Amino acid sequence: HKAGNNVSRSRMLLDQWQKTAVKEYLVREFTLPLPLSDAARIEALAEMYPGRTTEQIIAELLSVALKDLEEAMPYVQGESIITKDEFGDPVYEDVGLTPKFEAATRKYLKQYRSESDSVD
């Protein structure tokens, strides 16, 4: 049930904010306008979880939303069989949005990592 997953993932994020320190990791910065109502909610979360900056909260919320979005992409059965399941039934390739999204994600991640390596 997708809605349940979204709520439990959000609860896990709230629990993480409550219990843990922030991890350091490589980042790419984006500047974007936010509707005032969203900005106010982010500031409210930063006030409620003083161990997190507004930027950290935005990044972590965005990460959860991207995972949810990827899971919501529909499977579209292709013609090629890529493997067999545990019952010996064929598993067909996904020709929908998911493999395109994953390939583009890998492309940009490789690009960002090479940019990061060249700066060091």
N, CA, C and O atoms as a GROMACS GRO file, in nm:
protein
  480
    1HIS      N    1   0.087  -0.118   0.000
    1HIS     CA    2   0.000   0.000   0.000
    1HIS      C    3   0.090   0.123   0.000
    1HIS      O    4   0.162   0.147   0.097
    2LYS      N    5   0.087   0.199  -0.107
    2LYS     CA    6   0.180   0.310  -0.127
    2LYS      C    7   0.166   0.420  -0.023
    2LYS      O    8   0.267   0.470   0.026
    3ALA      N    9   0.045   0.460   0.012
    3ALA     CA   10   0.026   0.570   0.108
    3ALA      C   11   0.088   0.533   0.242
    3ALA      O   12   0.147   0.619   0.308
    4GLY      N   13   0.074   0.408   0.284
    4GLY     CA   14   0.133   0.363   0.409
    4GLY      C   15   0.284   0.373   0.406
    4GLY      O   16   0.346   0.412   0.505
    5ASN      N   17   0.345   0.338   0.292
    5ASN     CA   18   0.490   0.350   0.277
    5ASN      C   19   0.533   0.495   0.294
    5ASN      O   20   0.632   0.523   0.362
    6ASN      N   21   0.461   0.586   0.231
    6ASN     CA   22   0.497   0.728   0.238
    6ASN      C   23   0.492   0.778   0.381
    6ASN      O   24   0.582   0.849   0.426
    7VAL      N   25   0.387   0.741   0.454
    7VAL     CA   26   0.372   0.787   0.592
    7VAL      C   27   0.480   0.725   0.679
    7VAL      O   28   0.540   0.795   0.760
    8SER      N   29   0.507   0.595   0.663
    8SER     CA   30   0.608   0.533   0.749
    8SER      C   31   0.747   0.587   0.717
    8SER      O   32   0.829   0.602   0.807
    9ARG      N   33   0.775   0.617   0.590
    9ARG     CA   34   0.905   0.674   0.555
    9ARG      C   35   0.918   0.814   0.616
    9ARG      O   36   1.026   0.851   0.662
   10SER      N   37   0.812   0.890   0.616
   10SER     CA   38   0.814   1.023   0.677
   10SER      C   39   0.832   1.011   0.829
   10SER      O   40   0.904   1.091   0.889
   11ARG      N   41   0.767   0.914   0.890
   11ARG     CA   42   0.784   0.893   1.034
   11ARG      C   43   0.928   0.854   1.065
   11ARG      O   44   0.985   0.898   1.165
   12MET      N   45   0.987   0.772   0.978
   12MET     CA   46   1.127   0.733   0.997
   12MET      C   47   1.217   0.856   0.989
   12MET      O   48   1.313   0.868   1.065
   13LEU      N   49   1.186   0.947   0.897
   13LEU     CA   50   1.265   1.069   0.885
   13LEU      C   51   1.253   1.153   1.011
   13LEU      O   52   1.353   1.205   1.061
   14LEU      N   53   1.131   1.167   1.064
   14LEU     CA   54   1.112   1.243   1.188
   14LEU      C   55   1.188   1.177   1.303
   14LEU      O   56   1.250   1.246   1.384
   15ASP      N   57   1.183   1.044   1.311
   15ASP     CA   58   1.258   0.974   1.416
   15ASP      C   59   1.408   0.998   1.401
   15ASP      O   60   1.479   1.019   1.499
   16GLN      N   61   1.455   0.995   1.276
   16GLN     CA   62   1.597   1.020   1.250
   16GLN      C   63   1.636   1.159   1.296
   16GLN      O   64   1.741   1.177   1.359
   17TRP      N   65   1.554   1.257   1.265
   17TRP     CA   66   1.583   1.395   1.307
   17TRP      C   67   1.589   1.404   1.459
   17TRP      O   68   1.671   1.478   1.515
   18GLN      N   69   1.503   1.330   1.525
   18GLN     CA   70   1.496   1.335   1.671
   18GLN      C   71   1.620   1.272   1.734
   18GLN      O   72   1.667   1.319   1.838
   19LYS      N   73   1.673   1.166   1.674
   19LYS     CA   74   1.774   1.084   1.740
   19LYS      C   75   1.917   1.103   1.691
   19LYS      O   76   2.010   1.073   1.765
   20THR      N   77   1.937   1.151   1.572
   20THR     CA   78   2.071   1.143   1.516
   20THR      C   79   2.130   1.277   1.477
   20THR      O   80   2.060   1.376   1.458
   21ALA      N   81   2.260   1.275   1.465
   21ALA     CA   82   2.332   1.389   1.411
   21ALA      C   83   2.329   1.379   1.258
   21ALA      O   84   2.294   1.276   1.202
   22VAL      N   85   2.365   1.487   1.196
   22VAL     CA   86   2.363   1.494   1.050
   22VAL      C   87   2.488   1.429   0.992
   22VAL      O   88   2.598   1.447   1.045
   23LYS      N   89   2.471   1.353   0.883
   23LYS     CA   90   2.584   1.293   0.813
   23LYS      C   91   2.643   1.394   0.717
   23LYS      O   92   2.571   1.475   0.658
   24GLU      N   93   2.772   1.389   0.702
   24GLU     CA   94   2.840   1.471   0.600
   24GLU      C   95   2.846   1.389   0.472
   24GLU      O   96   2.876   1.270   0.476
   25TYR      N   97   2.818   1.451   0.360
   25TYR     CA   98   2.828   1.383   0.232
   25TYR      C   99   2.846   1.487   0.122
   25TYR      O  100   2.823   1.606   0.142
   26LEU      N  101   2.890   1.438   0.006
   26LEU     CA  102   2.909   1.528  -0.107
   26LEU      C  103   2.775   1.585  -0.150
   26LEU      O  104   2.674   1.514  -0.151
   27VAL      N  105   2.772   1.711  -0.185
   27VAL     CA  106   2.647   1.775  -0.223
   27VAL      C  107   2.666   1.856  -0.351
   27VAL      O  108   2.777   1.892  -0.389
   28ARG      N  109   2.556   1.882  -0.415
   28ARG     CA  110   2.548   1.977  -0.526
   28ARG      C  111   2.442   2.077  -0.485
   28ARG      O  112   2.331   2.039  -0.447
   29GLU      N  113   2.474   2.203  -0.492
   29GLU     CA  114   2.381   2.305  -0.444
   29GLU      C  115   2.288   2.351  -0.555
   29GLU      O  116   2.327   2.363  -0.671
   30PHE      N  117   2.164   2.376  -0.516
   30PHE     CA  118   2.061   2.431  -0.603
   30PHE      C  119   2.000   2.550  -0.531
   30PHE      O  120   1.982   2.547  -0.409
   31THR      N  121   1.967   2.654  -0.604
   31THR     CA  122   1.896   2.767  -0.548
   31THR      C  123   1.759   2.768  -0.614
   31THR      O  124   1.747   2.764  -0.736
   32LEU      N  125   1.655   2.774  -0.530
   32LEU     CA  126   1.521   2.770  -0.588
   32LEU      C  127   1.423   2.852  -0.504
   32LEU      O  128   1.437   2.862  -0.382
   33PRO      N  129   1.325   2.909  -0.571
   33PRO     CA  130   1.222   2.981  -0.497
   33PRO      C  131   1.123   2.881  -0.436
   33PRO      O  132   1.093   2.778  -0.495
   34LEU      N  133   1.073   2.915  -0.318
   34LEU     CA  134   0.973   2.832  -0.251
   34LEU      C  135   0.849   2.916  -0.223
   34LEU      O  136   0.860   3.034  -0.192
   35PRO      N  137   0.732   2.856  -0.235
   35PRO     CA  138   0.612   2.925  -0.190
   35PRO      C  139   0.626   2.957  -0.040
   35PRO      O  140   0.685   2.879   0.035
   36LEU      N  141   0.573   3.070   0.002
   36LEU     CA  142   0.586   3.111   0.142
   36LEU      C  143   0.531   3.007   0.238
   36LEU      O  144   0.587   2.988   0.347
   37SER      N  145   0.424   2.940   0.201
   37SER     CA  146   0.366   2.839   0.291
   37SER      C  147   0.464   2.723   0.311
   37SER      O  148   0.475   2.671   0.422
   38ASP      N  149   0.535   2.681   0.206
   38ASP     CA  150   0.635   2.575   0.220
   38ASP      C  151   0.754   2.623   0.301
   38ASP      O  152   0.804   2.550   0.387
   39ALA      N  153   0.799   2.745   0.275
   39ALA     CA  154   0.911   2.801   0.350
   39ALA      C  155   0.877   2.807   0.499
   39ALA      O  156   0.961   2.777   0.584
   40ALA      N  157   0.755   2.846   0.531
   40ALA     CA  158   0.712   2.854   0.671
   40ALA      C  159   0.712   2.715   0.735
   40ALA      O  160   0.752   2.701   0.851
   41ARG      N  161   0.668   2.614   0.663
   41ARG     CA  162   0.668   2.477   0.718
   41ARG      C  163   0.810   2.427   0.741
   41ARG      O  164   0.837   2.358   0.839
   42ILE      N  165   0.900   2.461   0.650
   42ILE     CA  166   1.040   2.420   0.666
   42ILE      C  167   1.102   2.489   0.788
   42ILE      O  168   1.170   2.426   0.867
   43GLU      N  169   1.077   2.618   0.801
   43GLU     CA  170   1.128   2.691   0.918
   43GLU      C  171   1.069   2.634   1.047
   43GLU      O  172   1.139   2.624   1.148
   44ALA      N  173   0.941   2.597   1.044
   44ALA     CA  174   0.878   2.538   1.162
   44ALA      C  175   0.947   2.406   1.199
   44ALA      O  176   0.971   2.380   1.317
   45LEU      N  177   0.979   2.323   1.099
   45LEU     CA  178   1.050   2.198   1.126
   45LEU      C  179   1.189   2.225   1.183
   45LEU      O  180   1.232   2.156   1.275
   46ALA      N  181   1.259   2.326   1.129
   46ALA     CA  182   1.392   2.360   1.179
   46ALA      C  183   1.383   2.407   1.324
   46ALA      O  184   1.474   2.381   1.404
   47GLU      N  185   1.277   2.476   1.358
   47GLU     CA  186   1.257   2.519   1.497
   47GLU      C  187   1.230   2.400   1.588
   47GLU      O  188   1.280   2.393   1.700
   48MET      N  189   1.150   2.306   1.538
   48MET     CA  190   1.114   2.187   1.616
   48MET      C  191   1.231   2.090   1.632
   48MET      O  192   1.240   2.018   1.731
   49TYR      N  193   1.321   2.089   1.532
   49TYR     CA  194   1.437   2.000   1.532
   49TYR      C  195   1.562   2.085   1.520
   49TYR      O  196   1.620   2.096   1.411
   50PRO      N  197   1.606   2.147   1.630
   50PRO     CA  198   1.716   2.243   1.624
   50PRO      C  199   1.850   2.181   1.584
   50PRO      O  200   1.945   2.254   1.556
   51GLY      N  201   1.859   2.050   1.580
   51GLY     CA  202   1.980   1.984   1.533
   51GLY      C  203   1.993   1.984   1.382
   51GLY      O  204   2.093   1.938   1.328
   52ARG      N  205   1.890   2.034   1.313
   52ARG     CA  206   1.888   2.036   1.167
   52ARG      C  207   1.876   2.180   1.117
   52ARG      O  208   1.803   2.261   1.174
   53THR      N  209   1.950   2.210   1.011
   53THR     CA  210   1.934   2.340   0.946
   53THR      C  211   1.819   2.331   0.847
   53THR      O  212   1.773   2.222   0.813
   54THR      N  213   1.773   2.446   0.801
   54THR     CA  214   1.666   2.444   0.700
   54THR      C  215   1.714   2.372   0.574
   54THR      O  216   1.636   2.300   0.511
   55GLU      N  217   1.840   2.390   0.538
   55GLU     CA  218   1.894   2.324   0.419
   55GLU      C  219   1.894   2.172   0.435
   55GLU      O  220   1.860   2.100   0.341
   56GLN      N  221   1.931   2.124   0.553
   56GLN     CA  222   1.931   1.980   0.578
   56GLN      C  223   1.790   1.924   0.572
   56GLN      O  224   1.767   1.816   0.516
   57ILE      N  225   1.696   1.996   0.628
   57ILE     CA  226   1.556   1.951   0.626
   57ILE      C  227   1.506   1.944   0.482
   57ILE      O  228   1.442   1.846   0.443
   58ILE      N  229   1.534   2.047   0.403
   58ILE     CA  230   1.491   2.047   0.262
   58ILE      C  231   1.553   1.928   0.190
   58ILE      O  232   1.483   1.857   0.117
   59ALA      N  233   1.683   1.906   0.208
   59ALA     CA  234   1.752   1.797   0.138
   59ALA      C  235   1.695   1.661   0.177
   59ALA      O  236   1.675   1.575   0.091
   60GLU      N  237   1.669   1.641   0.306
   60GLU     CA  238   1.618   1.512   0.351
   60GLU      C  239   1.473   1.490   0.307
   60GLU      O  240   1.437   1.378   0.270
   61LEU      N  241   1.391   1.594   0.310
   61LEU     CA  242   1.254   1.582   0.260
   61LEU      C  243   1.253   1.552   0.111
   61LEU      O  244   1.175   1.470   0.064
   62LEU      N  245   1.339   1.619   0.038
   62LEU     CA  246   1.348   1.597  -0.106
   62LEU      C  247   1.391   1.454  -0.137
   62LEU      O  248   1.339   1.391  -0.229
   63SER      N  249   1.487   1.402  -0.060
   63SER     CA  250   1.533   1.265  -0.080
   63SER      C  251   1.419   1.165  -0.062
   63SER      O  252   1.402   1.073  -0.142
   64VAL      N  253   1.341   1.183   0.044
   64VAL     CA  254   1.226   1.095   0.068
   64VAL      C  255   1.124   1.107  -0.045
   64VAL      O  256   1.071   1.007  -0.092
   65ALA      N  257   1.096   1.230  -0.088
   65ALA     CA  258   0.999   1.251  -0.196
   65ALA      C  259   1.047   1.186  -0.326
   65ALA      O  260   0.966   1.130  -0.400
   66LEU      N  261   1.176   1.194  -0.356
   66LEU     CA  262   1.229   1.132  -0.478
   66LEU      C  263   1.218   0.980  -0.474
   66LEU      O  264   1.187   0.918  -0.575
   67LYS      N  265   1.243   0.920  -0.358
   67LYS     CA  266   1.226   0.775  -0.343
   67LYS      C  267   1.080   0.737  -0.367
   67LYS      O  268   1.052   0.639  -0.436
   68ASP      N  269   0.988   0.815  -0.308
   68ASP     CA  270   0.845   0.787  -0.327
   68ASP      C  271   0.806   0.801  -0.473
   68ASP      O  272   0.729   0.719  -0.525
   69LEU      N  273   0.857   0.903  -0.540
   69LEU     CA  274   0.825   0.925  -0.681
   69LEU      C  275   0.875   0.810  -0.766
   69LEU      O  276   0.804   0.762  -0.855
   70GLU      N  277   0.997   0.765  -0.741
   70GLU     CA  278   1.052   0.654  -0.818
   70GLU      C  279   0.968   0.527  -0.799
   70GLU      O  280   0.942   0.455  -0.895
   71GLU      N  281   0.926   0.501  -0.676
   71GLU     CA  282   0.842   0.385  -0.649
   71GLU      C  283   0.706   0.394  -0.717
   71GLU      O  284   0.645   0.292  -0.748
   72ALA      N  285   0.659   0.516  -0.739
   72ALA     CA  286   0.528   0.536  -0.800
   72ALA      C  287   0.530   0.521  -0.953
   72ALA      O  288   0.425   0.513  -1.017
   73MET      N  289   0.651   0.517  -1.012
   73MET     CA  290   0.659   0.504  -1.157
   73MET      C  291   0.608   0.367  -1.198
   73MET      O  292   0.650   0.265  -1.143
   74PRO      N  293   0.516   0.363  -1.295
   74PRO     CA  294   0.456   0.235  -1.331
   74PRO      C  295   0.552   0.144  -1.410
   74PRO      O  296   0.634   0.191  -1.489
   75TYR      N  297   0.540   0.016  -1.385
   75TYR     CA  298   0.615  -0.085  -1.459
   75TYR      C  299   0.547  -0.101  -1.595
   75TYR      O  300   0.425  -0.114  -1.602
   76VAL      N  301   0.626  -0.099  -1.701
   76VAL     CA  302   0.574  -0.122  -1.836
   76VAL      C  303   0.652  -0.241  -1.892
   76VAL      O  304   0.773  -0.232  -1.914
   77GLN      N  305   0.581  -0.350  -1.916
   77GLN     CA  306   0.645  -0.473  -1.961
   77GLN      C  307   0.697  -0.460  -2.104
   77GLN      O  308   0.624  -0.423  -2.195
   78GLY      N  309   0.824  -0.492  -2.121
   78GLY     CA  310   0.884  -0.496  -2.254
   78GLY      C  311   0.872  -0.635  -2.313
   78GLY      O  312   0.802  -0.720  -2.259
   79GLU      N  313   0.940  -0.656  -2.423
   79GLU     CA  314   0.934  -0.786  -2.491
   79GLU      C  315   1.047  -0.879  -2.449
   79GLU      O  316   1.033  -1.001  -2.459
   80SER      N  317   1.159  -0.824  -2.402
   80SER     CA  318   1.275  -0.906  -2.367
   80SER      C  319   1.261  -0.965  -2.227
   80SER      O  320   1.222  -0.897  -2.132
   81ILE      N  321   1.294  -1.093  -2.217
   81ILE     CA  322   1.297  -1.160  -2.087
   81ILE      C  323   1.436  -1.137  -2.029
   81ILE      O  324   1.537  -1.167  -2.093
   82ILE      N  325   1.440  -1.082  -1.907
   82ILE     CA  326   1.570  -1.051  -1.847
   82ILE      C  327   1.614  -1.155  -1.745
   82ILE      O  328   1.734  -1.167  -1.716
   83THR      N  329   1.519  -1.232  -1.691
   83THR     CA  330   1.552  -1.337  -1.594
   83THR      C  331   1.427  -1.421  -1.575
   83THR      O  332   1.325  -1.402  -1.642
   84LYS      N  333   1.436  -1.515  -1.484
   84LYS     CA  334   1.319  -1.595  -1.445
   84LYS      C  335   1.302  -1.580  -1.294
   84LYS      O  336   1.400  -1.567  -1.221
   85ASP      N  337   1.178  -1.582  -1.249
   85ASP     CA  338   1.154  -1.571  -1.105
   85ASP      C  339   1.175  -1.706  -1.038
   85ASP      O  340   1.212  -1.803  -1.103
   86GLU      N  341   1.150  -1.712  -0.907
   86GLU     CA  342   1.174  -1.834  -0.831
   86GLU      C  343   1.087  -1.951  -0.874
   86GLU      O  344   1.115  -2.065  -0.838
   87PHE      N  345   0.982  -1.924  -0.950
   87PHE     CA  346   0.893  -2.029  -1.000
   87PHE      C  347   0.926  -2.067  -1.144
   87PHE      O  348   0.859  -2.152  -1.202
   88GLY      N  349   1.028  -2.005  -1.201
   88GLY     CA  350   1.066  -2.033  -1.339
   88GLY      C  351   0.990  -1.952  -1.442
   88GLY      O  352   1.007  -1.973  -1.563
   89ASP      N  353   0.906  -1.861  -1.396
   89ASP     CA  354   0.830  -1.778  -1.489
   89ASP      C  355   0.917  -1.664  -1.539
   89ASP      O  356   1.002  -1.614  -1.466
   90PRO      N  357   0.896  -1.623  -1.664
   90PRO     CA  358   0.980  -1.516  -1.719
   90PRO      C  359   0.953  -1.381  -1.652
   90PRO      O  360   0.840  -1.349  -1.616
   91VAL      N  361   1.060  -1.303  -1.638
   91VAL     CA  362   1.051  -1.165  -1.589
   91VAL      C  363   1.093  -1.078  -1.706
   91VAL      O  364   1.205  -1.089  -1.757
   92TYR      N  365   1.003  -0.992  -1.749
   92TYR     CA  366   1.030  -0.908  -1.866
   92TYR      C  367   1.092  -0.775  -1.823
   92TYR      O  368   1.068  -0.725  -1.713
   93GLU      N  369   1.172  -0.720  -1.914
   93GLU     CA  370   1.234  -0.590  -1.888
   93GLU      C  371   1.127  -0.484  -1.868
   93GLU      O  372   1.017  -0.494  -1.922
   94ASP      N  373   1.161  -0.383  -1.791
   94ASP     CA  374   1.074  -0.267  -1.771
   94ASP      C  375   1.114  -0.164  -1.875
   94ASP      O  376   1.228  -0.118  -1.878
   95VAL      N  377   1.019  -0.127  -1.960
   95VAL     CA  378   1.048  -0.025  -2.062
   95VAL      C  379   0.977   0.106  -2.029
   95VAL      O  380   0.963   0.193  -2.114
   96GLY      N  381   0.934   0.120  -1.904
   96GLY     CA  382   0.865   0.241  -1.859
   96GLY      C  383   0.962   0.348  -1.814
   96GLY      O  384   1.076   0.353  -1.859
   97LEU      N  385   0.916   0.433  -1.727
   97LEU     CA  386   0.994   0.546  -1.680
   97LEU      C  387   1.108   0.509  -1.586
   97LEU      O  388   1.211   0.577  -1.584
   98THR      N  389   1.092   0.402  -1.509
   98THR     CA  390   1.192   0.368  -1.407
   98THR      C  391   1.331   0.348  -1.465
   98THR      O  392   1.425   0.410  -1.416
   99PRO      N  393   1.350   0.264  -1.568
   99PRO     CA  394   1.486   0.246  -1.619
   99PRO      C  395   1.543   0.374  -1.681
   99PRO      O  396   1.664   0.398  -1.674
  100LYS      N  397   1.459   0.455  -1.741
  100LYS     CA  398   1.505   0.584  -1.796
  100LYS      C  399   1.551   0.676  -1.683
  100LYS      O  400   1.656   0.740  -1.693
  101PHE      N  401   1.472   0.682  -1.577
  101PHE     CA  402   1.507   0.764  -1.462
  101PHE      C  403   1.637   0.716  -1.398
  101PHE      O  404   1.725   0.796  -1.366
  102GLU      N  405   1.648   0.585  -1.380
  102GLU     CA  406   1.769   0.529  -1.318
  102GLU      C  407   1.893   0.555  -1.404
  102GLU      O  408   1.999   0.587  -1.351
  103ALA      N  409   1.881   0.540  -1.536
  103ALA     CA  410   1.995   0.565  -1.625
  103ALA      C  411   2.036   0.712  -1.621
  103ALA      O  412   2.155   0.743  -1.615
  104ALA      N  413   1.940   0.801  -1.626
  104ALA     CA  414   1.971   0.944  -1.620
  104ALA      C  415   2.031   0.980  -1.485
  104ALA      O  416   2.123   1.063  -1.478
  105THR      N  417   1.981   0.920  -1.378
  105THR     CA  418   2.037   0.944  -1.244
  105THR      C  419   2.182   0.901  -1.239
  105THR      O  420   2.267   0.975  -1.189
  106ARG      N  421   2.212   0.781  -1.292
  106ARG     CA  422   2.352   0.733  -1.293
  106ARG      C  423   2.440   0.827  -1.374
  106ARG      O  424   2.553   0.855  -1.335
  107LYS      N  425   2.390   0.876  -1.488
  107LYS     CA  426   2.466   0.968  -1.574
  107LYS      C  427   2.504   1.094  -1.497
  107LYS      O  428   2.620   1.134  -1.497
  108TYR      N  429   2.407   1.156  -1.431
  108TYR     CA  430   2.434   1.279  -1.358
  108TYR      C  431   2.520   1.255  -1.235
  108TYR      O  432   2.606   1.337  -1.203
  109LEU      N  433   2.498   1.144  -1.166
  109LEU     CA  434   2.580   1.112  -1.050
  109LEU      C  435   2.727   1.096  -1.091
  109LEU      O  436   2.816   1.145  -1.023
  110LYS      N  437   2.751   1.027  -1.202
  110LYS     CA  438   2.887   1.011  -1.254
  110LYS      C  439   2.947   1.147  -1.287
  110LYS      O  440   3.063   1.175  -1.256
  111GLN      N  441   2.867   1.232  -1.352
  111GLN     CA  442   2.913   1.368  -1.388
  111GLN      C  443   2.947   1.448  -1.262
  111GLN      O  444   3.052   1.511  -1.257
  112TYR      N  445   2.860   1.445  -1.163
  112TYR     CA  446   2.883   1.522  -1.041
  112TYR      C  447   3.007   1.471  -0.967
  112TYR      O  448   3.086   1.550  -0.915
  113ARG      N  449   3.022   1.340  -0.963
  113ARG     CA  450   3.139   1.284  -0.894
  113ARG      C  451   3.269   1.322  -0.966
  113ARG      O  452   3.369   1.351  -0.901
  114SER      N  453   3.266   1.322  -1.099
  114SER     CA  454   3.389   1.358  -1.171
  114SER      C  455   3.419   1.506  -1.152
  114SER      O  456   3.535   1.545  -1.143
  115GLU      N  457   3.314   1.590  -1.147
  115GLU     CA  458   3.334   1.733  -1.118
  115GLU      C  459   3.393   1.751  -0.979
  115GLU      O  460   3.482   1.833  -0.959
  116SER      N  461   3.344   1.673  -0.884
  116SER     CA  462   3.392   1.682  -0.746
  116SER      C  463   3.537   1.637  -0.738
  116SER      O  464   3.617   1.699  -0.667
  117ASP      N  465   3.571   1.530  -0.809
  117ASP     CA  466   3.709   1.480  -0.809
  117ASP      C  467   3.805   1.581  -0.870
  117ASP      O  468   3.919   1.593  -0.825
  118SER      N  469   3.760   1.655  -0.972
  118SER     CA  470   3.849   1.750  -1.038
  118SER      C  471   3.870   1.876  -0.954
  118SER      O  472   3.966   1.950  -0.976
  119VAL      N  473   3.781   1.902  -0.857
  119VAL     CA  474   3.794   2.019  -0.770
  119VAL      C  475   3.894   1.991  -0.658
  119VAL      O  476   3.965   2.082  -0.614
  120ASP      N  477   3.901   1.867  -0.613
  120ASP     CA  478   3.991   1.831  -0.501
  120ASP      C  479   4.135   1.849  -0.531
  120ASP      O  480   4.220   1.822  -0.446
   0.00000   0.00000   0.00000
